[in-house]
Amino acid sequence: MKKLASAVSIIAASALVLSACGSGEGGESGSDYLACMVSDSGGWDDQSFNQSGKEGLENAVKNLGIEEKDAESQGDADFKPNVDNMVQAGCNLTFGVGFLLEDTIQEAAESNPDLNFALIDSTFSDADGKPVTIDNAKPVVFNTAEAAFLAGYVAAATSESGKVGTFGGIQIPSVTIFMDGFADGVDKFNEDNKKDVKLLGWNKEKQDGSFSGDFENQGQGQELTKQLISQGADVIMPVAGPVGLGAAAAAKEAGDTKLVWVDSDGYESTEYGDIILTSVVKEIANAVEDTIKEGTKDKFTNEPYIGTLENEGVGLAPYHDFEDKVPEDVKKEVEELKKQIIDGSLTVESESTPK
């Protein structure tokens, strides 16, 4: 705030117009509040979680009248300087998008107790990997296993080959939680229908499977998808950000392969809507805007935001072009399973479930 003093005087006149968007209750007016965001290496146009985070920031500018600043990371080496730039700019709240920014955001938060920070897709931990809380830093995480469970059920139900597949970008909790839920959904379909649909690419019990190694190499995503297709998979869920676009290209070329997209509704965010069965959606944009709103009202806390089916922080996207191809009994069963997860009678478990 001290570094924003001169900027505040310049925009004093416009602050009167924006006062209706201000926070009140002792907080800062929107025009006085600077929210900032640093992307993961996938960049803002990843058609996945970085893009969703940026949308939340832009929505806050529009709806709350705040100021914003962002920095796009091309690789891991950009994380620290990008976050440092936000600190130097005096950002009231700085988001890091993605698990890979954990160390950088944690270090910045601990070094700047007068500023607030948030980390999308990860909690904070010490050198031994044990969870820690930081007074001025909020984890924004999502129990995507719940929605991925439903996607796994639909994938198994609509597979014609009896084989479905998945792969991840990097073996980190925010990736494997999708794969765990997907695996359990396939198992649930088999159990309920006395079927034997096989899952390729991930063994939940062994926590072992296929990974591209990063979130950038679309060619690697294409190759992994071709491998899964050659093994018989006709529904595939890539959990790898922009690498998933390589998977989509391979599935499109195959002609008879459907995808389950992740993070955003891939039907809306990619050019491959005609092959996307459904998507496991994180409502990242809503979580970002809500967190900024807390800040403008001087109500920011370090309590984790956990997106679930119950609070609509995660969900299953519409079937879009496959609406008429997903059997009605499968749709009804998915809705019933969703109700059971929400009311607690069915628990989807993963080693990576956020606490």
Secondary structure as the mmCIF struct_conf table of DSSP 4:
data_model
#
loop_
_struct_conf.conf_type_id
_struct_conf.id
_struct_conf.beg_label_comp_id
_struct_conf.beg_label_asym_id
_struct_conf.beg_label_seq_id
_struct_conf.end_label_comp_id
_struct_conf.end_label_asym_id
_struct_conf.end_label_seq_id
HELX_RH_3T_P HELX_RH_3T_P1 LYS A 2 LEU A 4
HELX_RH_AL_P HELX_RH_AL_P1 ALA A 5 ILE A 10
TURN_TY1_P TURN_TY1_P1 ILE A 11 ILE A 11
HELX_RH_AL_P HELX_RH_AL_P2 ALA A 12 LEU A 18
HELX_RH_3T_P HELX_RH_3T_P2 SER A 19 CYS A 21
BEND BEND1 GLY A 22 GLY A 22
TURN_TY1_P TURN_TY1_P2 GLU A 25 GLY A 26
BEND BEND2 GLY A 27 GLY A 27
HELX_RH_3T_P HELX_RH_3T_P3 GLY A 30 ASP A 32
STRN STRN1 LEU A 34 VAL A 38
TURN_TY1_P TURN_TY1_P3 SER A 41 GLY A 42
TURN_TY1_P TURN_TY1_P4 TRP A 44 ASP A 45
BEND BEND3 ASP A 46 SER A 48
HELX_RH_AL_P HELX_RH_AL_P3 PHE A 49 LEU A 64
STRN STRN2 GLU A 67 ALA A 71
BEND BEND4 GLN A 74 GLY A 75
HELX_RH_3T_P HELX_RH_3T_P4 ASP A 76 ASP A 78
HELX_RH_AL_P HELX_RH_AL_P4 PHE A 79 GLN A 88
TURN_TY1_P TURN_TY1_P5 ALA A 89 GLY A 90
BEND BEND5 ASN A 92 ASN A 92
STRN STRN3 LEU A 93 VAL A 97
BEND BEND6 GLY A 98 GLY A 98
HELX_RH_3T_P HELX_RH_3T_P5 PHE A 99 LEU A 101
HELX_RH_AL_P HELX_RH_AL_P5 GLU A 102 SER A 111
TURN_TY1_P TURN_TY1_P6 PRO A 113 ASP A 114
BEND BEND7 LEU A 115 LEU A 115
STRN STRN4 ASN A 116 ILE A 120
TURN_TY1_P TURN_TY1_P7 ASP A 121 ASP A 121
STRN STRN5 SER A 125 SER A 125
TURN_TY1_P TURN_TY1_P8 ALA A 127 ASP A 128
BEND BEND8 GLY A 129 GLY A 129
STRN STRN6 PRO A 131 PRO A 131
STRN STRN7 ILE A 134 ILE A 134
TURN_TY1_P TURN_TY1_P9 ASP A 135 ASN A 136
STRN STRN8 ALA A 137 PHE A 142
HELX_RH_AL_P HELX_RH_AL_P6 THR A 144 THR A 158
BEND BEND9 GLU A 160 GLY A 162
STRN STRN9 LYS A 163 GLY A 168
BEND BEND10 GLY A 169 ILE A 172
HELX_RH_AL_P HELX_RH_AL_P7 PRO A 173 ASN A 193
TURN_TY1_P TURN_TY1_P10 LYS A 194 LYS A 194
STRN STRN10 LYS A 198 LEU A 200
BEND BEND11 GLY A 201 GLY A 201
STRN STRN11 TRP A 202 ASN A 203
TURN_TY1_P TURN_TY1_P11 LYS A 204 GLN A 207
STRN STRN12 ASP A 208 GLY A 209
STRN STRN13 PHE A 211 PHE A 211
BEND BEND12 GLY A 213 GLU A 216
HELX_RH_AL_P HELX_RH_AL_P8 GLN A 218 SER A 230
TURN_TY1_P TURN_TY1_P12 GLN A 231 GLY A 232
BEND BEND13 ASP A 234 ASP A 234
STRN STRN14 VAL A 235 VAL A 239
BEND BEND14 ALA A 240 ALA A 240
TURN_TY1_P TURN_TY1_P13 GLY A 241 PRO A 242
HELX_RH_AL_P HELX_RH_AL_P9 VAL A 243 ALA A 254
BEND BEND15 GLY A 255 ASP A 256
STRN STRN15 LYS A 258 ASP A 263
BEND BEND16 SER A 264 SER A 264
HELX_RH_AL_P HELX_RH_AL_P10 GLY A 266 SER A 269
BEND BEND17 THR A 270 GLU A 271
HELX_RH_3T_P HELX_RH_3T_P6 GLY A 273 ILE A 275
STRN STRN16 ILE A 276 LYS A 282
HELX_RH_AL_P HELX_RH_AL_P11 ILE A 284 THR A 296
TURN_TY1_P TURN_TY1_P14 LYS A 297 ASP A 298
HELX_LH_PP_P HELX_LH_PP_P1 GLU A 303 PRO A 304
STRN STRN17 TYR A 305 GLY A 307
TURN_TY1_P TURN_TY1_P15 LEU A 309 GLU A 312
BEND BEND18 GLY A 313 GLY A 313
STRN STRN18 VAL A 314 LEU A 316
HELX_RH_3T_P HELX_RH_3T_P7 HIS A 320 PHE A 322
TURN_TY1_P TURN_TY1_P16 GLU A 323 LYS A 325
BEND BEND19 VAL A 326 VAL A 326
HELX_RH_AL_P HELX_RH_AL_P12 GLU A 328 ASP A 343
TURN_TY1_P TURN_TY1_P17 GLY A 344 GLY A 344
BEND BEND20 SER A 345 LEU A 346
TURN_TY1_P TURN_TY1_P18 GLU A 351 SER A 352
#
